[in-house]
Amino acid sequence: MNKMRLFSLIVCTFFSAYATAQDRPIGYWRAHMPYTELRGAATDGVRFFVATKESFFTYSVAEDEITAYSKVEGMADVEMSAVAYDATTDIVILGYKNTNIDLFIDETFYNIPDIKIDVMNELKQINQIYTENGMAFISTSFGVVVLDLAKKETKETYSFTSNNQTIPVKSFTSDAAYYYAATTSGLYRASKSSPNLQAFSSWQKIDGHTGLINLLQYNNTVYVHDTDSVYQWNGTTMDFLFASPYQITSISSAENGLYVGEYLPNAYVGKVKKLGFDGVVTDSFNTRSNPLGILRLSSGNDLYEADGFNGLTRISNGVWQNEIKPLGPSGYGAFDIIANNNELWVTHGGYNRQWTYTFNLDGFSRFSNGKWQAFNFRNIPQLTDRNSDFVRVIQDPVDKNVYLGSYRAGIYRYAPDGKFEELTYTSPVFEGTVGDPNAYRISGFAFDNDNNLWINQYGAPHELVVKTKDGKYYNFAGAGARTAGASVIIDDYNQKWYITPGNGVAVYNDNYTIDNISDDTYGRINSAKKLPSDNTLCIAKDKDGSVWVGTDDGIGIINCPGEAIQGTCNVEKRIVQYDNFPGFLFQGQSVMSIAVDGANRKWVGTANGVWLISASADKVIYRFTAENSPLPSNSIQKIAIDPVTGDVYFGTDLGIVSYRSTATEGTEAATNVTTFPNPVPSGYNGTIAIKGLPANADVRITDIMGQLIYRTKALGGQAVWTGKDYTGRTPQSGVYLIFATNTDGTQTYQGKMVFME
């Protein structure tokens, strides 16, 4: 076989492996956003453009194709407030809660941050967007901002003031001769031919209704609604048209009528009524919840409802048909996350910094096989609207049961076969909160070395509960930390550590005799032992066995956990230097989450974004914020790491994103090593990853003749390479050999990679 044919055969073999075994590269970001809570929708007659609370998606009806977008795909921000489409320029305008603006053009985003960066004393808020002939009129809390869409720039601003007070504009529209602005002090209009629309004197107040919400122009007639009534402007006066017994949320136009959206908040249901132009109801139908508008395509008879809580919904002949939205978690909060081999569980509830309920009803979600599945009181019969604030989740490594903790309603188990059951009343060891006995506040989960499940119940007389592997239950008063314990972990001595807010951290040792409390010991570490603060927020164990404690004033490290109960172990307040000034580790920061990767590096989540620091904390490797990355928010709730893929999940108060990092968990044997990308395509400038290696293996890359090209040490179970040799050059095309050996030489691996021309 000649040399060229051999090279071609190797390349074909590796391309096959690439197609079946490889996935996303290092440095790849991915968004995991919910798409349920709509803020509005628009259409060009063929596609829908849908703004949700956190993100944005499009829906092509002909192809039945949904495309989701986020900061990962180029959006400038999160938290939408309005959306509109301009037919003249074929541009979609996206307004954000923080008054940032994106133009969506040919599947890409063009940012116009003018309003966001403008410094002003007034509250800044986008209420609605109206388009006409290539101009976007943006109703805001301080007036109307006009964008020239073709030029992609701000043209002018119409300021509304009275007695030196700014008048917020809720909605904007026009007819053939006039512009109309619905404000908090009434309805104004101005002639389109006015030479100076920026002067408030050009605008005439034509009606004094103060609760106007949305304007609509249809057939050159202007309609407007407030919370319970619809009115029509007849050119001289405002005529009453329709009254609703419910809350009016929208008014839309369609052929031969108006559609009024109504919402019944206490029942979580909505209704749409079709009105004739005389105000008489000619048709009505129920919706899933809060109707924000009715849309119709340029062809077809189906209606589409922008539903405030259920996405875009299709309605045929007055009957609700289906929800249209990208798959995503059921909520945007991510108080707890577990991840393993591309499977994810997330709890969306939480408690605030005062450790009280948030009454979050989003439940929990699972990501598996590339799809999301949501669980809450709307789709699980055992749950009611009292089963709020799911805050903890853990999976049994043996039987794969998933345990979920509610901060109000106790503990639940989800079995692999889909069976869902409540466990709180299985045993009397579970106790209600002192002073609130009907609330069972589960606040921590951890499996010990013998696969017993340890549970924190916050505010109960016994702050620790254990469910043994054979199904027995016991409870313990623990360290008696004012009946407040959370976030339990297990150290290398099988001791139970947990935070006790306001009192530092507690450590409990059952001496491997769970059913005998007489030989149990416990201790406490707080500021008297040099913990940075007694207000503890999170806790983690690293690969050296040290316990890292996050507080509202940085991190304390306990390097001798086996001596903690004896009182001979003090906390290390490590001094580091990340800039020109040394200081204690994360001093002054509220550290909300600490996660340890396969290379023993620490991912630290704070109220100001994310850091990846080296194993000894002496170096910052990555620094991610909402300003320099796809993070939706700097307020980090939880960081979790998939040990198999190396994906790092960042749970924030505004959604979840993941980042493919450089470290994975090391293996005992090199039985499933993969290289990505392989073959390495011509011109590739990314990172090459070799994963599935023994922990911290020595890795060498040579040419086919055995000449060393590169040498490195695996980060846990993954080695990374920039694709450059020691001289900074890219190797020539051909086959290269990979050799890896674990630290004691008992495990070796030999593999190949190909560089393409």
C-alpha positions, -999 to +999 in steps of 0.1 A: +000+000+000+015+033-010+021+062+015-007+085+000-033+057+001-024+049+037-028+086+047-062+087+029-074+056+047-064+070+081-082+103+073-114+085+063-113+064+095-109+095+116-136+114+098-160+086+106-149+087+143-154+125+143-190+121+130-199+096+156-179+104+187-169+141+187-189+170+199-185+207+208-150+222+210-133+238+241-145+274+246-180+266+232-209+284+249-244+271+250-276+288+263-303+269+283-331+295+285-368+291+291-391+304+264-424+304+281-430+339+294-437+360+264-433+398+262-447+401+227-447+388+191-446+402+156-449+388+121-438+395+085-467+375+072-446+343+069-426+341+101-432+350+137-407+369+158-412+362+195-397+380+225-397+361+258-387+372+292-352+361+288-346+356+251-360+355+215-370+330+189-384+328+154-410+304+139-413+297+102-448+282+097-441+267+062-411+248+074-425+243+109-391+254+121-382+271+154-349+289+159-339+301+193-315+329+200-296+342+230-264+361+239-245+330+227-259+337+192-251+374+193-279+391+212-267+421+232-287+414+263-314+394+281-348+403+295-369+415+266-397+440+269-410+446+234-407+435+197-418+449+164-414+443+127-409+469+100-420+459+065-402+487+047-368+476+058-375+440+067-360+446+101-371+433+135-366+456+165-360+441+199-363+462+230-348+451+263-358+458+299-326+478+304-335+499+273-308+483+251-320+477+215-311+451+189-320+451+152-325+416+138-314+416+102-308+385+081-304+362+111-278+385+128-280+412+155-270+448+152-269+466+186-280+502+192-272+510+228-279+547+227-308+547+252-291+523+275-259+543+278-276+577+279-272+591+314-305+606+328-321+610+361-355+595+351-364+559+351-356+543+318-380+517+304-392+505+270-430+500+269-438+494+233-424+497+197-444+509+167-430+510+131-439+530+100-421+535+067-386+525+080-389+543+113-393+527+147-411+548+174-401+535+208-424+543+237-404+548+268-407+560+304-393+594+293-409+599+258-406+585+223-373+576+207-373+575+169-349+552+151-340+554+114-338+517+107-321+520+073-293+541+088-293+521+121-292+552+142-313+573+165-330+601+146-347+622+174-366+620+207-400+634+215-400+645+252-433+647+270-433+669+301-458+688+323-449+711+352-413+700+348-423+664+353-416+637+327-447+620+313-441+583+304-454+572+270-471+537+271-479+533+234-477+550+200-495+548+167-506+569+137-533+574+111-530+592+078-525+626+093-515+623+129-492+606+154-508+595+187-492+589+220-509+572+250-493+585+282-499+582+319-517+616+318-539+611+287-539+608+249-518+632+228-516+637+191-495+658+167-497+665+130-473+645+109-465+676+090-454+695+122-419+709+117-408+703+152-422+672+168-394+673+194-411+703+210-438+693+234-458+723+223-464+705+190-484+678+208-521+684+218-538+666+246-570+653+232-583+631+260-576+629+298-579+592+305-549+584+327-548+546+326-543+540+289-522+510+280-521+501+243-530+520+211-541+504+178-547+519+144-570+498+121-586+511+089-574+546+097-593+545+130-575+547+164-585+524+193-571+523+228-577+503+260-571+506+297-574+478+323-610+471+317-624+491+287-618+497+250-623+531+234-624+545+199-612+579+188-638+594+164-617+623+153-632+646+179-639+627+211-631+593+227-661+570+224-666+540+248-667+508+228-664+477+252-662+469+289-647+437+303-653+421+337-617+409+336-583+425+331-577+436+295-542+427+284-542+434+247-560+447+216-552+434+181-566+439+146-576+413+121-599+411+091-634+423+100-629+429+136-608+436+168-595+409+192-595+418+229-573+397+253-586+392+288-569+376+318-582+360+350-551+362+373-566+341+401-575+313+377-544+315+355-566+314+324-573+339+296-600+346+270-600+364+237-632+381+224-637+393+189-655+426+185-673+441+157-665+478+150-696+487+169-682+470+201-705+439+200-689+406+208-692+383+177-670+354+189-648+343+218-625+315+228-604+305+258-566+306+259-540+289+280-533+320+301-525+356+295-532+367+259-508+395+248-520+397+212-535+379+183-516+376+150-525+362+116-502+353+087-507+366+052-523+333+042-543+308+061-572+311+085-555+301+118-549+326+145-518+327+166-518+340+202-488+354+220-494+338+254-478+354+284-469+321+301-471+294+274-453+307+243-469+312+209-500+292+205-520+282+174-558+285+174-579+269+147-616+275+144-616+290+179-599+259+195-565+259+210-542+235+191-506+236+203-478+256+219-450+268+197-417+275+215-382+261+217-376+234+243-362+248+275-363+246+313-395+255+331-379+285+348-350+309+345-336+306+381-311+279+387-306+275+425-292+240+422-277+220+393-263+185+389-247+174+356-233+142+344-225+130+309-248+155+291-277+150+316-288+179+337-312+184+366-321+220+377-342+233+405-357+267+398-368+278+432-348+294+459-346+314+491-335+349+495-304+362+515-326+363+546-334+326+541-371+331+535-394+318+508-395+333+473-427+313+464-413+302+431-436+278+413-413+269+384-405+235+399-376+216+384-363+205+349-343+178+333-321+179+302-315+146+286-308+134+251-307+170+239-342+178+252-357+196+281-385+182+303-403+205+328-419+195+361-441+218+382-476+220+396-490+225+361-480+190+349-474+168+380-507+159+397-490+154+431-479+190+432-500+220+440-492+257+441-480+252+476-452+230+464-430+260+456-393+268+460-376+236+448-340+243+459-320+211+460-314+181+437-292+150+439-290+117+421-283+084+437-251+070+421-263+034+425-300+032+416-302+066+398-332+078+418-333+116+418-341+134+451-356+169+451-359+192+480-386+219+484-380+248+508-417+246+517-429+211+511-402+187+519-385+159+499-395+141+468-381+112+447-382+108+410-375+073+398-359+063+364-392+048+354-409+082+358-426+075+392-428+106+413-435+103+451-434+125+482-413+112+511-417+139+537-443+119+557-425+086+552-409+090+586-415+113+615-378+123+614-388+151+590-399+181+610-415+214+602-398+247+608-398+261+643-425+288+642-438+276+609-445+239+615-463+233+582-432+243+562-406+215+556-375+234+545-351+210+527-318+228+522-291+203+515-283+168+501-252+147+500-244+109+497-217+097+521-191+070+515-216+042+522-243+057+499-265+070+527-283+102+518-278+131+543-303+159+543-304+194+558-338+206+571-334+243+577-350+257+608-361+224+622-353+211+657-330+185+641-309+200+613-296+167+599-316+138+586-302+106+570-319+081+548-297+050+549-291+029+519-315+003+532-343+028+536-342+037+574-344+072+586-326+090+615-323+126+625-296+145+645-295+179+662-260+182+647-240+211+660-270+229+674-266+259+651-298+277+660-316+250+640-302+265+608-282+243+584-278+240+547-256+227+518-242+196+534-211+179+519-191+149+529-153+151+535-126+124+531-132+113+567-169+107+561-177+137+582-207+159+574-200+196+568-227+222+563-231+260+565-249+275+594-256+311+583-247+336+610-227+309+628-200+298+603-199+261+594-206+229+614-190+195+612-206+163+624-191+128+627-214+098+633-184+075+637-199+051+611-226+042+636-257+060+623-281+042+647-259+051+678-257+088+686-237+082+719-204+081+700-211+110+677-190+141+678-194+176+663-177+209+661-180+244+647-157+267+628-165+304+627-148+338+627-131+329+660-112+302+640-104+329+613-133+322+590-136+355+569-172+359+581-198+340+600-223+347+573-216+316+552-231+311+517-216+279+502-192+251+508-171+226+487-144+200+490-114+200+467-094+170+455-068+174+482-095+170+508-096+206+519-129+223+526-135+257+509-161+279+525-177+309+507-189+338+528-201+373+523-165+384+527-145+360+506-133+324+510-118+305+539-099+272+534-099+244+560-068+223+551-071+199+581-107+188+582-099+157+602-088+179+631-118+203+630-138+186+657-109+185+681-106+223+677-070+222+665-077+233+629-078+270+620-090+284+587-065+296+562-073+331+548-051+328+518-034+359+506-033+362+468-023+389+443-044+391+412-034+427+403-010+452+419-023+447+454-023+415+475-053+407+496-073+378+511-090+355+487-121+372+473-122+396+502-152+419+500-171+395+476-202+375+484-191+340+472-223+322+462-209+290+447-177+271+445-171+241+421-140+220+418-130+207+383-110+176+373-077+195+376-086+207+412-091+242+399-119+263+415-148+279+397-160+307+419-194+323+415-201+357+431-226+385+428-201+400+403-197+371+379-174+341+376-137+333+381-117+302+374-087+302+396-058+277+398-057+248+422-037+268+447-057+300+440-026+319+430-037+326+394-068+338+376-074+316+345-107+329+333-129+358+343-165+359+330-191+386+334-223+396+317-203+423+299-176+401+284-193+368+279-227+352+272-235+351+309-271+365+312-264+380+346-235+386+371-256+373+399-245+336+402-267+312+420-249+279+413-219+264+393-219+228+384-194+208+363-201+178+341-172+155+350-174+136+317-177+164+291-160+192+311-190+215+305-193+241+333-229+252+340-235+287+353-269+291+370-278+328+373-310+346+384-317+352+347-310+318+332-284+291+326-254+290+302-227+264+299-190+267+288-169+238+275-138+240+297-104+224+295-106+200+324-126+167+329-126+141+356-097+117+353-103+080+347-086+050+363-078+035+329-075+049+294-103+028+278-123+055+260-099+082+249-112+106+222-095+136+204-113+166+192-111+177+165-097+148+146-087+152+118-076+188+126-089+208+096-067+232+076-065+266+092-080+255+126-070+279+153-090+265+182-079+242+211-073+205+205-086+183+233-076+147+242-101+134+269-108+102+287-072+100+300-060+088+334-060+116+360-031+141+355-014+119+329+018+129+312+010+135+275+034+136+246+027+142+209+053+131+183+055+128+146+055+095+128+092+092+133+090+097+170+103+133+172+087+152+201+063+179+190+046+188+222+044+177+259+019+186+285+001+174+317-036+164+315-061+187+334-077+159+353-087+136+325-082+159+295-051+173+278-053+204+257-031+217+230-031+248+209-019+229+178+015+246+178+049+230+184+075+245+207+086+270+180+050+283+176+045+266+142+016+244+131+028+209+122+028+198+086-001+177+074+002+140+083-003+115+111+009+123+146+011+100+176-002+105+211+014+089+241-001+092+276+010+077+309-005+081+344+016+093+374+028+059+385+033+044+350+007+017+354-017+030+327-006+040+292-024+051+260-013+053+224-033+070+198-032+090+165-043+124+152-043+138+117-034+173+106-050+182+072-035+205+045 
